[in-house]
């Protein structure tokens, strides 16, 4: 993985981990349910950002290389579609 993407990805993963840790703490402390729910939305948004970084890296590296070399383009597109079908 290219360094700029790796650095960004690790940063976003740590943000998500922080949100998870906060939810665990909130549950342990019997905090208000809707406050916990709000924090879980932050987790979901953090995961979406993580997915965006990974997808951007994949498109700009693996898929780009396949297009430039005119090899495995259909396979790369199929892989991406399969990931989105699972969502």
Secondary structure by P-SEA (a helix, b strand, c coil): ccaaaaaaaaaaaaaaaaaaaaaaaaaaacccaaaaaaaaaaaaaaaaaaaaaaaaaaaacaaaaaaaaccaaaaaaaaaaaaaaac
